Amino acid sequence: MENKKLEPEEEDSAAKVQKLAEKMRFRLKEAMAQRGGSEAFLHWLRSDGKKGA
């Protein structure tokens, strides 16, 4: 894989994707803490990721 410099627009997109991934991880951890284990993950998926579902 080549190491090319990203264009400013691509860097911004990569940063946005990284932030979204961090938010998803946080919400998944939150759901798992509330409900525990894989059941929390399935519940979170079924609720379409909505807070408080």
mmCIF entry with sequence, helices, sheets and N, C-alpha, C, O atoms, coordinates in Angstrom:
data_MODEL
# 
_entry.id   MODEL 
# 
_entity.id                         1 
_entity.type                       polymer 
_entity.pdbx_number_of_molecules   1 
# 
_entity_poly.entity_id                      1 
_entity_poly.type                           'polypeptide(L)' 
_entity_poly.nstd_linkage                   no 
_entity_poly.nstd_monomer                   no 
_entity_poly.pdbx_seq_one_letter_code       MENKKLEPEEEDSAAKVQKLAEKMRFRLKEAMAQRGGSEAFLHWLRSDGKKGA 
_entity_poly.pdbx_seq_one_letter_code_can   MENKKLEPEEEDSAAKVQKLAEKMRFRLKEAMAQRGGSEAFLHWLRSDGKKGA 
_entity_poly.pdbx_strand_id                 A 
# 
loop_
_entity_poly_seq.entity_id 
_entity_poly_seq.num 
_entity_poly_seq.mon_id 
_entity_poly_seq.hetero 
1 1  MET n 
1 2  GLU n 
1 3  ASN n 
1 4  LYS n 
1 5  LYS n 
1 6  LEU n 
1 7  GLU n 
1 8  PRO n 
1 9  GLU n 
1 10 GLU n 
1 11 GLU n 
1 12 ASP n 
1 13 SER n 
1 14 ALA n 
1 15 ALA n 
1 16 LYS n 
1 17 VAL n 
1 18 GLN n 
1 19 LYS n 
1 20 LEU n 
1 21 ALA n 
1 22 GLU n 
1 23 LYS n 
1 24 MET n 
1 25 ARG n 
1 26 PHE n 
1 27 ARG n 
1 28 LEU n 
1 29 LYS n 
1 30 GLU n 
1 31 ALA n 
1 32 MET n 
1 33 ALA n 
1 34 GLN n 
1 35 ARG n 
1 36 GLY n 
1 37 GLY n 
1 38 SER n 
1 39 GLU n 
1 40 ALA n 
1 41 PHE n 
1 42 LEU n 
1 43 HIS n 
1 44 TRP n 
1 45 LEU n 
1 46 ARG n 
1 47 SER n 
1 48 ASP n 
1 49 GLY n 
1 50 LYS n 
1 51 LYS n 
1 52 GLY n 
1 53 ALA n 
# 
_struct_asym.id          A 
_struct_asym.entity_id   1 
# 
loop_
_struct_conf.conf_type_id 
_struct_conf.id 
_struct_conf.pdbx_PDB_helix_id 
_struct_conf.beg_label_comp_id 
_struct_conf.beg_label_asym_id 
_struct_conf.beg_label_seq_id 
_struct_conf.pdbx_beg_PDB_ins_code 
_struct_conf.end_label_comp_id 
_struct_conf.end_label_asym_id 
_struct_conf.end_label_seq_id 
_struct_conf.pdbx_end_PDB_ins_code 
_struct_conf.beg_auth_comp_id 
_struct_conf.beg_auth_asym_id 
_struct_conf.beg_auth_seq_id 
_struct_conf.end_auth_comp_id 
_struct_conf.end_auth_asym_id 
_struct_conf.end_auth_seq_id 
_struct_conf.pdbx_PDB_helix_class 
_struct_conf.details 
_struct_conf.pdbx_PDB_helix_length 
HELX_P HELX_P1 AA1 PRO A 8  ? ARG A 35 ? PRO A 8  ARG A 35 1 ? 28 
HELX_P HELX_P2 AA2 GLY A 37 ? ARG A 46 ? GLY A 37 ARG A 46 1 ? 10 
# 
_struct_conf_type.id          HELX_P 
_struct_conf_type.criteria    ? 
_struct_conf_type.reference   ? 
# 
loop_
_atom_site.group_PDB 
_atom_site.id 
_atom_site.type_symbol 
_atom_site.label_atom_id 
_atom_site.label_alt_id 
_atom_site.label_comp_id 
_atom_site.label_asym_id 
_atom_site.label_entity_id 
_atom_site.label_seq_id 
_atom_site.pdbx_PDB_ins_code 
_atom_site.Cartn_x 
_atom_site.Cartn_y 
_atom_site.Cartn_z 
_atom_site.occupancy 
_atom_site.B_iso_or_equiv 
_atom_site.pdbx_formal_charge 
_atom_site.auth_seq_id 
_atom_site.auth_comp_id 
_atom_site.auth_asym_id 
_atom_site.auth_atom_id 
_atom_site.pdbx_PDB_model_num 
ATOM 1   N N  . MET A 1 1  ? 0.844   -1.176 0.000  1.00 0.00 ? 1  MET A N  1 
ATOM 2   C CA . MET A 1 1  ? 0.000   0.000  0.000  1.00 0.00 ? 1  MET A CA 1 
ATOM 3   C C  . MET A 1 1  ? 0.891   1.241  0.000  1.00 0.00 ? 1  MET A C  1 
ATOM 4   O O  . MET A 1 1  ? 1.875   1.305  0.736  1.00 0.00 ? 1  MET A O  1 
ATOM 5   N N  . GLU A 1 2  ? 0.545   2.211  -0.819 1.00 0.00 ? 2  GLU A N  1 
ATOM 6   C CA . GLU A 1 2  ? 1.335   3.422  -0.906 1.00 0.00 ? 2  GLU A CA 1 
ATOM 7   C C  . GLU A 1 2  ? 1.001   4.383  0.214  1.00 0.00 ? 2  GLU A C  1 
ATOM 8   O O  . GLU A 1 2  ? -0.126  4.426  0.707  1.00 0.00 ? 2  GLU A O  1 
ATOM 9   N N  . ASN A 1 3  ? 2.006   5.155  0.606  1.00 0.00 ? 3  ASN A N  1 
ATOM 10  C CA . ASN A 1 3  ? 1.795   6.200  1.600  1.00 0.00 ? 3  ASN A CA 1 
ATOM 11  C C  . ASN A 1 3  ? 1.681   7.533  0.872  1.00 0.00 ? 3  ASN A C  1 
ATOM 12  O O  . ASN A 1 3  ? 2.675   8.233  0.676  1.00 0.00 ? 3  ASN A O  1 
ATOM 13  N N  . LYS A 1 4  ? 0.474   7.872  0.480  1.00 0.00 ? 4  LYS A N  1 
ATOM 14  C CA . LYS A 1 4  ? 0.256   9.142  -0.194 1.00 0.00 ? 4  LYS A CA 1 
ATOM 15  C C  . LYS A 1 4  ? -0.288  10.138 0.808  1.00 0.00 ? 4  LYS A C  1 
ATOM 16  O O  . LYS A 1 4  ? -0.979  9.776  1.760  1.00 0.00 ? 4  LYS A O  1 
ATOM 17  N N  . LYS A 1 5  ? 0.039   11.407 0.575  1.00 0.00 ? 5  LYS A N  1 
ATOM 18  C CA . LYS A 1 5  ? -0.551  12.443 1.405  1.00 0.00 ? 5  LYS A CA 1 
ATOM 19  C C  . LYS A 1 5  ? -2.008  12.579 1.008  1.00 0.00 ? 5  LYS A C  1 
ATOM 20  O O  . LYS A 1 5  ? -2.344  12.580 -0.176 1.00 0.00 ? 5  LYS A O  1 
ATOM 21  N N  . LEU A 1 6  ? -2.867  12.695 2.002  1.00 0.00 ? 6  LEU A N  1 
ATOM 22  C CA . LEU A 1 6  ? -4.281  12.867 1.721  1.00 0.00 ? 6  LEU A CA 1 
ATOM 23  C C  . LEU A 1 6  ? -4.578  14.316 1.386  1.00 0.00 ? 6  LEU A C  1 
ATOM 24  O O  . LEU A 1 6  ? -3.975  15.241 1.930  1.00 0.00 ? 6  LEU A O  1 
ATOM 25  N N  . GLU A 1 7  ? -5.507  14.482 0.489  1.00 0.00 ? 7  GLU A N  1 
ATOM 26  C CA . GLU A 1 7  ? -5.983  15.822 0.175  1.00 0.00 ? 7  GLU A CA 1 
ATOM 27  C C  . GLU A 1 7  ? -6.719  16.346 1.401  1.00 0.00 ? 7  GLU A C  1 
ATOM 28  O O  . GLU A 1 7  ? -7.238  15.546 2.181  1.00 0.00 ? 7  GLU A O  1 
ATOM 29  N N  . PRO A 1 8  ? -6.784  17.662 1.600  1.00 0.00 ? 8  PRO A N  1 
ATOM 30  C CA . PRO A 1 8  ? -7.483  18.226 2.770  1.00 0.00 ? 8  PRO A CA 1 
ATOM 31  C C  . PRO A 1 8  ? -8.907  17.688 2.932  1.00 0.00 ? 8  PRO A C  1 
ATOM 32  O O  . PRO A 1 8  ? -9.347  17.423 4.051  1.00 0.00 ? 8  PRO A O  1 
ATOM 33  N N  . GLU A 1 9  ? -9.617  17.528 1.832  1.00 0.00 ? 9  GLU A N  1 
ATOM 34  C CA . GLU A 1 9  ? -10.990 17.020 1.894  1.00 0.00 ? 9  GLU A CA 1 
ATOM 35  C C  . GLU A 1 9  ? -11.011 15.571 2.384  1.00 0.00 ? 9  GLU A C  1 
ATOM 36  O O  . GLU A 1 9  ? -11.888 15.193 3.161  1.00 0.00 ? 9  GLU A O  1 
ATOM 37  N N  . GLU A 1 10 ? -10.048 14.759 1.933  1.00 0.00 ? 10 GLU A N  1 
ATOM 38  C CA . GLU A 1 10 ? -9.969  13.369 2.361  1.00 0.00 ? 10 GLU A CA 1 
ATOM 39  C C  . GLU A 1 10 ? -9.596  13.280 3.840  1.00 0.00 ? 10 GLU A C  1 
ATOM 40  O O  . GLU A 1 10 ? -10.107 12.421 4.558  1.00 0.00 ? 10 GLU A O  1 
ATOM 41  N N  . GLU A 1 11 ? -8.714  14.160 4.293  1.00 0.00 ? 11 GLU A N  1 
ATOM 42  C CA . GLU A 1 11 ? -8.346  14.172 5.703  1.00 0.00 ? 11 GLU A CA 1 
ATOM 43  C C  . GLU A 1 11 ? -9.567  14.477 6.551  1.00 0.00 ? 11 GLU A C  1 
ATOM 44  O O  . GLU A 1 11 ? -9.773  13.857 7.595  1.00 0.00 ? 11 GLU A O  1 
ATOM 45  N N  . ASP A 1 12 ? -10.380 15.429 6.109  1.00 0.00 ? 12 ASP A N  1 
ATOM 46  C CA . ASP A 1 12 ? -11.580 15.800 6.839  1.00 0.00 ? 12 ASP A CA 1 
ATOM 47  C C  . ASP A 1 12 ? -12.551 14.622 6.903  1.00 0.00 ? 12 ASP A C  1 
ATOM 48  O O  . ASP A 1 12 ? -13.146 14.363 7.949  1.00 0.00 ? 12 ASP A O  1 
ATOM 49  N N  . SER A 1 13 ? -12.711 13.910 5.790  1.00 0.00 ? 13 SER A N  1 
ATOM 50  C CA . SER A 1 13 ? -13.593 12.745 5.760  1.00 0.00 ? 13 SER A CA 1 
ATOM 51  C C  . SER A 1 13 ? -13.080 11.663 6.701  1.00 0.00 ? 13 SER A C  1 
ATOM 52  O O  . SER A 1 13 ? -13.859 11.041 7.424  1.00 0.00 ? 13 SER A O  1 
ATOM 53  N N  . ALA A 1 14 ? -11.787 11.443 6.690  1.00 0.00 ? 14 ALA A N  1 
ATOM 54  C CA . ALA A 1 14 ? -11.209 10.428 7.568  1.00 0.00 ? 14 ALA A CA 1 
ATOM 55  C C  . ALA A 1 14 ? -11.422 10.800 9.031  1.00 0.00 ? 14 ALA A C  1 
ATOM 56  O O  . ALA A 1 14 ? -11.702 9.931  9.856  1.00 0.00 ? 14 ALA A O  1 
ATOM 57  N N  . ALA A 1 15 ? -11.293 12.073 9.356  1.00 0.00 ? 15 ALA A N  1 
ATOM 58  C CA . ALA A 1 15 ? -11.502 12.523 10.728 1.00 0.00 ? 15 ALA A CA 1 
ATOM 59  C C  . ALA A 1 15 ? -12.962 12.333 11.136 1.00 0.00 ? 15 ALA A C  1 
ATOM 60  O O  . ALA A 1 15 ? -13.244 11.940 12.268 1.00 0.00 ? 15 ALA A O  1 
ATOM 61  N N  . LYS A 1 16 ? -13.881 12.607 10.224 1.00 0.00 ? 16 LYS A N  1 
ATOM 62  C CA . LYS A 1 16 ? -15.311 12.426 10.520 1.00 0.00 ? 16 LYS A CA 1 
ATOM 63  C C  . LYS A 1 16 ? -15.626 10.958 10.772 1.00 0.00 ? 16 LYS A C  1 
ATOM 64  O O  . LYS A 1 16 ? -16.362 10.624 11.700 1.00 0.00 ? 16 LYS A O  1 
ATOM 65  N N  . VAL A 1 17 ? -15.066 10.085 9.942  1.00 0.00 ? 17 VAL A N  1 
ATOM 66  C CA . VAL A 1 17 ? -15.292 8.647  10.107 1.00 0.00 ? 17 VAL A CA 1 
ATOM 67  C C  . VAL A 1 17 ? -14.742 8.191  11.458 1.00 0.00 ? 17 VAL A C  1 
ATOM 68  O O  . VAL A 1 17 ? -15.382 7.407  12.159 1.00 0.00 ? 17 VAL A O  1 
ATOM 69  N N  . GLN A 1 18 ? -13.566 8.678  11.819 1.00 0.00 ? 18 GLN A N  1 
ATOM 70  C CA . GLN A 1 18 ? -12.957 8.312  13.100 1.00 0.00 ? 18 GLN A CA 1 
ATOM 71  C C  . GLN A 1 18 ? -13.844 8.757  14.265 1.00 0.00 ? 18 GLN A C  1 
ATOM 72  O O  . GLN A 1 18 ? -14.047 7.997  15.212 1.00 0.00 ? 18 GLN A O  1 
ATOM 73  N N  . LYS A 1 19 ? -14.371 9.978  14.200 1.00 0.00 ? 19 LYS A N  1 
ATOM 74  C CA . LYS A 1 19 ? -15.243 10.488 15.267 1.00 0.00 ? 19 LYS A CA 1 
ATOM 75  C C  . LYS A 1 19 ? -16.518 9.664  15.375 1.00 0.00 ? 19 LYS A C  1 
ATOM 76  O O  . LYS A 1 19 ? -16.964 9.353  16.480 1.00 0.00 ? 19 LYS A O  1 
ATOM 77  N N  . LEU A 1 20 ? -17.109 9.306  14.234 1.00 0.00 ? 20 LEU A N  1 
ATOM 78  C CA . LEU A 1 20 ? -18.319 8.493  14.247 1.00 0.00 ? 20 LEU A CA 1 
ATOM 79  C C  . LEU A 1 20 ? -18.048 7.118  14.846 1.00 0.00 ? 20 LEU A C  1 
ATOM 80  O O  . LEU A 1 20 ? -18.865 6.599  15.607 1.00 0.00 ? 20 LEU A O  1 
ATOM 81  N N  . ALA A 1 21 ? -16.913 6.532  14.507 1.00 0.00 ? 21 ALA A N  1 
ATOM 82  C CA . ALA A 1 21 ? -16.551 5.221  15.053 1.00 0.00 ? 21 ALA A CA 1 
ATOM 83  C C  . ALA A 1 21 ? -16.389 5.298  16.569 1.00 0.00 ? 21 ALA A C  1 
ATOM 84  O O  . ALA A 1 21 ? -16.808 4.390  17.288 1.00 0.00 ? 21 ALA A O  1 
ATOM 85  N N  . GLU A 1 22 ? -15.784 6.378  17.052 1.00 0.00 ? 22 GLU A N  1 
ATOM 86  C CA . GLU A 1 22 ? -15.623 6.554  18.501 1.00 0.00 ? 22 GLU A CA 1 
ATOM 87  C C  . GLU A 1 22 ? -16.980 6.690  19.187 1.00 0.00 ? 22 GLU A C  1 
ATOM 88  O O  . GLU A 1 22 ? -17.190 6.129  20.263 1.00 0.00 ? 22 GLU A O  1 
ATOM 89  N N  . LYS A 1 23 ? -17.894 7.427  18.577 1.00 0.00 ? 23 LYS A N  1 
ATOM 90  C CA . LYS A 1 23 ? -19.241 7.578  19.142 1.00 0.00 ? 23 LYS A CA 1 
ATOM 91  C C  . LYS A 1 23 ? -19.951 6.234  19.211 1.00 0.00 ? 23 LYS A C  1 
ATOM 92  O O  . LYS A 1 23 ? -20.607 5.918  20.203 1.00 0.00 ? 23 LYS A O  1 
ATOM 93  N N  . MET A 1 24 ? -19.813 5.442  18.145 1.00 0.00 ? 24 MET A N  1 
ATOM 94  C CA . MET A 1 24 ? -20.452 4.130  18.123 1.00 0.00 ? 24 MET A CA 1 
ATOM 95  C C  . MET A 1 24 ? -19.879 3.227  19.199 1.00 0.00 ? 24 MET A C  1 
ATOM 96  O O  . MET A 1 24 ? -20.623 2.515  19.873 1.00 0.00 ? 24 MET A O  1 
ATOM 97  N N  . ARG A 1 25 ? -18.562 3.248  19.369 1.00 0.00 ? 25 ARG A N  1 
ATOM 98  C CA . ARG A 1 25 ? -17.935 2.436  20.420 1.00 0.00 ? 25 ARG A CA 1 
ATOM 99  C C  . ARG A 1 25 ? -18.449 2.842  21.793 1.00 0.00 ? 25 ARG A C  1 
ATOM 100 O O  . ARG A 1 25 ? -18.760 1.992  22.627 1.00 0.00 ? 25 ARG A O  1 
ATOM 101 N N  . PHE A 1 26 ? -18.535 4.150  22.019 1.00 0.00 ? 26 PHE A N  1 
ATOM 102 C CA . PHE A 1 26 ? -19.003 4.644  23.310 1.00 0.00 ? 26 PHE A CA 1 
ATOM 103 C C  . PHE A 1 26 ? -20.432 4.181  23.574 1.00 0.00 ? 26 PHE A C  1 
ATOM 104 O O  . PHE A 1 26 ? -20.742 3.705  24.666 1.00 0.00 ? 26 PHE A O  1 
ATOM 105 N N  . ARG A 1 27 ? -21.294 4.320  22.582 1.00 0.00 ? 27 ARG A N  1 
ATOM 106 C CA . ARG A 1 27 ? -22.704 3.936  22.774 1.00 0.00 ? 27 ARG A CA 1 
ATOM 107 C C  . ARG A 1 27 ? -22.861 2.433  22.960 1.00 0.00 ? 27 ARG A C  1 
ATOM 108 O O  . ARG A 1 27 ? -23.716 1.983  23.723 1.00 0.00 ? 27 ARG A O  1 
ATOM 109 N N  . LEU A 1 28 ? -22.046 1.667  22.273 1.00 0.00 ? 28 LEU A N  1 
ATOM 110 C CA . LEU A 1 28 ? -22.087 0.217  22.444 1.00 0.00 ? 28 LEU A CA 1 
ATOM 111 C C  . LEU A 1 28 ? -21.651 -0.160 23.856 1.00 0.00 ? 28 LEU A C  1 
ATOM 112 O O  . LEU A 1 28 ? -22.285 -0.993 24.503 1.00 0.00 ? 28 LEU A O  1 
ATOM 113 N N  . LYS A 1 29 ? -20.565 0.455  24.334 1.00 0.00 ? 29 LYS A N  1 
ATOM 114 C CA . LYS A 1 29 ? -20.105 0.183  25.704 1.00 0.00 ? 29 LYS A CA 1 
ATOM 115 C C  . LYS A 1 29 ? -21.174 0.570  26.712 1.00 0.00 ? 29 LYS A C  1 
ATOM 116 O O  . LYS A 1 29 ? -21.393 -0.136 27.696 1.00 0.00 ? 29 LYS A O  1 
ATOM 117 N N  . GLU A 1 30 ? -21.838 1.692  26.464 1.00 0.00 ? 30 GLU A N  1 
ATOM 118 C CA . GLU A 1 30 ? -22.904 2.163  27.346 1.00 0.00 ? 30 GLU A CA 1 
ATOM 119 C C  . GLU A 1 30 ? -24.049 1.141  27.391 1.00 0.00 ? 30 GLU A C  1 
ATOM 120 O O  . GLU A 1 30 ? -24.547 0.810  28.467 1.00 0.00 ? 30 GLU A O  1 
ATOM 121 N N  . ALA A 1 31 ? -24.457 0.652  26.233 1.00 0.00 ? 31 ALA A N  1 
ATOM 122 C CA . ALA A 1 31 ? -25.534 -0.336 26.166 1.00 0.00 ? 31 ALA A CA 1 
ATOM 123 C C  . ALA A 1 31 ? -25.127 -1.636 26.843 1.00 0.00 ? 31 ALA A C  1 
ATOM 124 O O  . ALA A 1 31 ? -25.930 -2.260 27.537 1.00 0.00 ? 31 ALA A O  1 
ATOM 125 N N  . MET A 1 32 ? -23.890 -2.041 26.643 1.00 0.00 ? 32 MET A N  1 
ATOM 126 C CA . MET A 1 32 ? -23.429 -3.283 27.264 1.00 0.00 ? 32 MET A CA 1 
ATOM 127 C C  . MET A 1 32 ? -23.375 -3.144 28.782 1.00 0.00 ? 32 MET A C  1 
ATOM 128 O O  . MET A 1 32 ? -23.656 -4.101 29.504 1.00 0.00 ? 32 MET A O  1 
ATOM 129 N N  . ALA A 1 33 ? -23.019 -1.970 29.264 1.00 0.00 ? 33 ALA A N  1 
ATOM 130 C CA . ALA A 1 33 ? -22.977 -1.747 30.703 1.00 0.00 ? 33 ALA A CA 1 
ATOM 131 C C  . ALA A 1 33 ? -24.386 -1.801 31.295 1.00 0.00 ? 33 ALA A C  1 
ATOM 132 O O  . ALA A 1 33 ? -24.572 -2.276 32.415 1.00 0.00 ? 33 ALA A O  1 
ATOM 133 N N  . GLN A 1 34 ? -25.369 -1.319 30.551 1.00 0.00 ? 34 GLN A N  1 
ATOM 134 C CA . GLN A 1 34 ? -26.745 -1.300 31.037 1.00 0.00 ? 34 GLN A CA 1 
ATOM 135 C C  . GLN A 1 34 ? -27.391 -2.681 30.978 1.00 0.00 ? 34 GLN A C  1 
ATOM 136 O O  . GLN A 1 34 ? -28.094 -3.078 31.907 1.00 0.00 ? 34 GLN A O  1 
ATOM 137 N N  . ARG A 1 35 ? -27.157 -3.405 29.900 1.00 0.00 ? 35 ARG A N  1 
ATOM 138 C CA . ARG A 1 35 ? -27.858 -4.675 29.694 1.00 0.00 ? 35 ARG A CA 1 
ATOM 139 C C  . ARG A 1 35 ? -26.956 -5.894 29.727 1.00 0.00 ? 35 ARG A C  1 
ATOM 140 O O  . ARG A 1 35 ? -27.422 -7.010 29.958 1.00 0.00 ? 35 ARG A O  1 
ATOM 141 N N  . GLY A 1 36 ? -25.688 -5.688 29.502 1.00 0.00 ? 36 GLY A N  1 
ATOM 142 C CA . GLY A 1 36 ? -24.734 -6.785 29.587 1.00 0.00 ? 36 GLY A CA 1 
ATOM 143 C C  . GLY A 1 36 ? -24.595 -7.607 28.325 1.00 0.00 ? 36 GLY A C  1 
ATOM 144 O O  . GLY A 1 36 ? -25.587 -8.031 27.731 1.00 0.00 ? 36 GLY A O  1 
ATOM 145 N N  . GLY A 1 37 ? -23.368 -7.828 27.923 1.00 0.00 ? 37 GLY A N  1 
ATOM 146 C CA . GLY A 1 37 ? -23.000 -8.774 26.883 1.00 0.00 ? 37 GLY A CA 1 
ATOM 147 C C  . GLY A 1 37 ? -23.581 -8.554 25.501 1.00 0.00 ? 37 GLY A C  1 
ATOM 148 O O  . GLY A 1 37 ? -23.947 -7.442 25.120 1.00 0.00 ? 37 GLY A O  1 
ATOM 149 N N  . SER A 1 38 ? -23.653 -9.650 24.765 1.00 0.00 ? 38 SER A N  1 
ATOM 150 C CA . SER A 1 38 ? -24.080 -9.595 23.373 1.00 0.00 ? 38 SER A CA 1 
ATOM 151 C C  . SER A 1 38 ? -25.550 -9.219 23.237 1.00 0.00 ? 38 SER A C  1 
ATOM 152 O O  . SER A 1 38 ? -25.962 -8.685 22.207 1.00 0.00 ? 38 SER A O  1 
ATOM 153 N N  . GLU A 1 39 ? -26.336 -9.491 24.262 1.00 0.00 ? 39 GLU A N  1 
ATOM 154 C CA . GLU A 1 39 ? -27.745 -9.106 24.206 1.00 0.00 ? 39 GLU A CA 1 
ATOM 155 C C  . GLU A 1 39 ? -27.882 -7.592 24.068 1.00 0.00 ? 39 GLU A C  1 
ATOM 156 O O  . GLU A 1 39 ? -28.775 -7.102 23.377 1.00 0.00 ? 39 GLU A O  1 
ATOM 157 N N  . ALA A 1 40 ? -26.996 -6.861 24.728 1.00 0.00 ? 40 ALA A N  1 
ATOM 158 C CA . ALA A 1 40 ? -27.004 -5.403 24.618 1.00 0.00 ? 40 ALA A CA 1 
ATOM 159 C C  . ALA A 1 40 ? -26.687 -4.981 23.191 1.00 0.00 ? 40 ALA A C  1 
ATOM 160 O O  . ALA A 1 40 ? -27.287 -4.047 22.660 1.00 0.00 ? 40 ALA A O  1 
ATOM 161 N N  . PHE A 1 41 ? -25.750 -5.670 22.586 1.00 0.00 ? 41 PHE A N  1 
ATOM 162 C CA . PHE A 1 41 ? -25.387 -5.345 21.211 1.00 0.00 ? 41 PHE A CA 1 
ATOM 163 C C  . PHE A 1 41 ? -26.568 -5.569 20.280 1.00 0.00 ? 41 PHE A C  1 
ATOM 164 O O  . PHE A 1 41 ? -26.860 -4.724 19.434 1.00 0.00 ? 41 PHE A O  1 
ATOM 165 N N  . LEU A 1 42 ? -27.248 -6.698 20.426 1.00 0.00 ? 42 LEU A N  1 
ATOM 166 C CA . LEU A 1 42 ? -28.406 -6.982 19.579 1.00 0.00 ? 42 LEU A CA 1 
ATOM 167 C C  . LEU A 1 42 ? -29.527 -5.978 19.820 1.00 0.00 ? 42 LEU A C  1 
ATOM 168 O O  . LEU A 1 42 ? -30.167 -5.518 18.875 1.00 0.00 ? 42 LEU A O  1 
ATOM 169 N N  . HIS A 1 43 ? -29.760 -5.644 21.063 1.00 0.00 ? 43 HIS A N  1 
ATOM 170 C CA . HIS A 1 43 ? -30.789 -4.650 21.384 1.00 0.00 ? 43 HIS A CA 1 
ATOM 171 C C  . HIS A 1 43 ? -30.441 -3.310 20.756 1.00 0.00 ? 43 HIS A C  1 
ATOM 172 O O  . HIS A 1 43 ? -31.306 -2.634 20.200 1.00 0.00 ? 43 HIS A O  1 
ATOM 173 N N  . TRP A 1 44 ? -29.183 -2.932 20.846 1.00 0.00 ? 44 TRP A N  1 
ATOM 174 C CA . TRP A 1 44 ? -28.719 -1.665 20.280 1.00 0.00 ? 44 TRP A CA 1 
ATOM 175 C C  . TRP A 1 44 ? -28.918 -1.653 18.764 1.00 0.00 ? 44 TRP A C  1 
ATOM 176 O O  . TRP A 1 44 ? -29.356 -0.649 18.202 1.00 0.00 ? 44 TRP A O  1 
ATOM 177 N N  . LEU A 1 45 ? -28.596 -2.770 18.101 1.00 0.00 ? 45 LEU A N  1 
ATOM 178 C CA . LEU A 1 45 ? -28.793 -2.852 16.658 1.00 0.00 ? 45 LEU A CA 1 
ATOM 179 C C  . LEU A 1 45 ? -30.262 -2.750 16.290 1.00 0.00 ? 45 LEU A C  1 
ATOM 180 O O  . LEU A 1 45 ? -30.630 -2.024 15.366 1.00 0.00 ? 45 LEU A O  1 
ATOM 181 N N  . ARG A 1 46 ? -31.099 -3.478 17.013 1.00 0.00 ? 46 ARG A N  1 
ATOM 182 C CA . ARG A 1 46 ? -32.533 -3.483 16.716 1.00 0.00 ? 46 ARG A CA 1 
ATOM 183 C C  . ARG A 1 46 ? -33.174 -2.124 16.951 1.00 0.00 ? 46 ARG A C  1 
ATOM 184 O O  . ARG A 1 46 ? -34.149 -1.769 16.288 1.00 0.00 ? 46 ARG A O  1 
ATOM 185 N N  . SER A 1 47 ? -32.630 -1.368 17.890 1.00 0.00 ? 47 SER A N  1 
ATOM 186 C CA . SER A 1 47 ? -33.191 -0.049 18.205 1.00 0.00 ? 47 SER A CA 1 
ATOM 187 C C  . SER A 1 47 ? -32.680 1.005  17.227 1.00 0.00 ? 47 SER A C  1 
ATOM 188 O O  . SER A 1 47 ? -33.006 2.183  17.367 1.00 0.00 ? 47 SER A O  1 
ATOM 189 N N  . ASP A 1 48 ? -31.885 0.598  16.243 1.00 0.00 ? 48 ASP A N  1 
ATOM 190 C CA . ASP A 1 48 ? -31.319 1.500  15.244 1.00 0.00 ? 48 ASP A CA 1 
ATOM 191 C C  . ASP A 1 48 ? -30.368 2.495  15.894 1.00 0.00 ? 48 ASP A C  1 
ATOM 192 O O  . ASP A 1 48 ? -30.187 3.601  15.384 1.00 0.00 ? 48 ASP A O  1 
ATOM 193 N N  . GLY A 1 49 ? -29.756 2.115  17.014 1.00 0.00 ? 49 GLY A N  1 
ATOM 194 C CA . GLY A 1 49 ? -28.766 2.943  17.666 1.00 0.00 ? 49 GLY A CA 1 
ATOM 195 C C  . GLY A 1 49 ? -29.315 4.157  18.384 1.00 0.00 ? 49 GLY A C  1 
ATOM 196 O O  . GLY A 1 49 ? -28.550 5.033  18.787 1.00 0.00 ? 49 GLY A O  1 
ATOM 197 N N  . LYS A 1 50 ? -30.629 4.227  18.553 1.00 0.00 ? 50 LYS A N  1 
ATOM 198 C CA . LYS A 1 50 ? -31.230 5.388  19.206 1.00 0.00 ? 50 LYS A CA 1 
ATOM 199 C C  . LYS A 1 50 ? -30.975 5.364  20.702 1.00 0.00 ? 50 LYS A C  1 
ATOM 200 O O  . LYS A 1 50 ? -31.073 4.315  21.339 1.00 0.00 ? 50 LYS A O  1 
ATOM 201 N N  . LYS A 1 51 ? -30.656 6.497  21.250 1.00 0.00 ? 51 LYS A N  1 
ATOM 202 C CA . LYS A 1 51 ? -30.362 6.625  22.687 1.00 0.00 ? 51 LYS A CA 1 
ATOM 203 C C  . LYS A 1 51 ? -31.630 6.339  23.482 1.00 0.00 ? 51 LYS A C  1 
ATOM 204 O O  . LYS A 1 51 ? -32.713 6.806  23.127 1.00 0.00 ? 51 LYS A O  1 
ATOM 205 N N  . GLY A 1 52 ? -31.492 5.582  24.540 1.00 0.00 ? 52 GLY A N  1 
ATOM 206 C CA . GLY A 1 52 ? -32.606 5.308  25.445 1.00 0.00 ? 52 GLY A CA 1 
ATOM 207 C C  . GLY A 1 52 ? -33.565 4.243  24.949 1.00 0.00 ? 52 GLY A C  1 
ATOM 208 O O  . GLY A 1 52 ? -34.635 4.064  25.531 1.00 0.00 ? 52 GLY A O  1 
ATOM 209 N N  . ALA A 1 53 ? -33.215 3.541  23.903 1.00 0.00 ? 53 ALA A N  1 
ATOM 210 C CA . ALA A 1 53 ? -34.098 2.505  23.377 1.00 0.00 ? 53 ALA A CA 1 
ATOM 211 C C  . ALA A 1 53 ? -34.019 1.263  24.219 1.00 0.00 ? 53 ALA A C  1 
ATOM 212 O O  . ALA A 1 53 ? -34.696 0.277  23.929 1.00 0.00 ? 53 ALA A O  1 
# 
